[in-house]
Amino acid sequence: MGTRETCTGGPFPWGTGTSTMASETSEKVGDARPAAGPGPLPLPRPLAHGGSPFGTHRALEPLDALPQPAWRLDNDFSKIYAGELLIAVETLNVDAASFRQMEEAEGHDVAKRVLETVAARGKQHNLVTGSGGMLLGRVLQGAPDRSDGAVLQAGARIATLVSLSLTPLRIDAIKEVRTESAQLDIEGEAILFSSGGYAILPNDLPERLALAALDVAGAAPQVARLVRPGTSVCILGAGGKSGILCAAEARRAGGPSARIVGVESFATYAEDLRALGLCNVVLDLDARDPVPFREAVLAANGGREVDLAISCVNVPDTEMSAILVTRDRGMAYFFAMSTSFTKAALGAEGVSKDVDLVIGNGYARGHADHTLAMLRELPAIRALFEKRYG
């Protein structure tokens, strides 16, 4: 079924009602599926008056909104504004929840849905999941007022560290869809605002591998802040990108005395996780069935609730599993884009759970360097990620 970053089994309720593994992990899209648009224009592009570091000048519906909640963005790149960075886009790395939803929706045509979304909204902002992803590309032009102009020259290869759900994007053609890594190779352009982060791609790691890891770069650094020796941890969706990095960081931060229970329902990913030896126990469970989930996790943790539950799933309706396994005054950390604030908040209240509910922030200071360093320092994880995503 393409990428299984955090699979818990079964389709989305708005999907087709089936869930099968794709026989191919890469689909060539004809001779490159075209999209309506002007295509690339000559460089340099003229500088237009105005421009907000937060991108409000690109919001069309409603006008002057922040770009992430805005319905539609201006993706006319015949001109650029102050603070903007113009990028020739080569690969879109779609987030796991969004890719799976598009894959399981009627028609199973991810490329078609991406083209439709970008045409309607000027950005890759999934209508159902509300999420996007990130991109890899080459710098074409920077506005003259950017503070990084001396170090970020035209031609530099970068990965953006902000969501596609707030990135103005134009697609001229989709060339290939790679389901295993949830990546699409495209021809197009995008804008990064001056408030948006990016990473210059390293020379010692394959680009697709770096892109896949940077997509979830915020996860491991935040786990490092939360886990100490002796901490008990349950990771939902532990066999995917973010789950494996969280498990590795929990083991590094907690040492041998930390007890880590990994949960992964996709059998291949569960076996991969066991082979890494990061978790004390790996359970094959459906996280959408919270009471049996709680019973199994507590049994694996000596009858005790855990100090920290980390949700990295790519399906909805798993909030209560994370909450029910967490002790009072413990923490349930939701890194998954499929998380519902309403279900988590009202669900915890409904079962009288005094648990801190934390929404994962995709940004942490130094998160890109931290995550790429993990790939260099942990050869088994690097090898697995290269096999899956590289």
Buried (B, 14 or more C-beta within 10 A) or exposed (E): BBBBBBBBBBBBEEBBEEBEEBEEBEBEBEEBBBBEBEEBEEEEBEBBEEBBBBBBBBBBEEEEBEBBEBBBBBBBBEEBBBBBBBBBBBBBBBBBBBBBBBBBBEEBBBBBBBBEBBBEBBBBBBEBBBBBBBBBBBBBBBBEBBEEEEEBEEEBBBBBBBBBBBBBBBBBBBBBBBBBBBBBBBBBBBBBBBEBBBBEBBEEBBBBBBBBBBBBBBBBBBBBEBBEEEBBBBBBBBBBBBBBBBBBBBBBBBEEEBBBBBBBBBEEBBEBBBEBEBBBBBBBBBBBBBEEBBEBBBEBBEEEBBBBBBBBBBBBBBBBBBBBBBBEEBBBBBBBBBBBEEBBEEBBEEEEBEBEBBEBEBEBEEBBEBBBEBBEEBEBBBEBBBEBBB
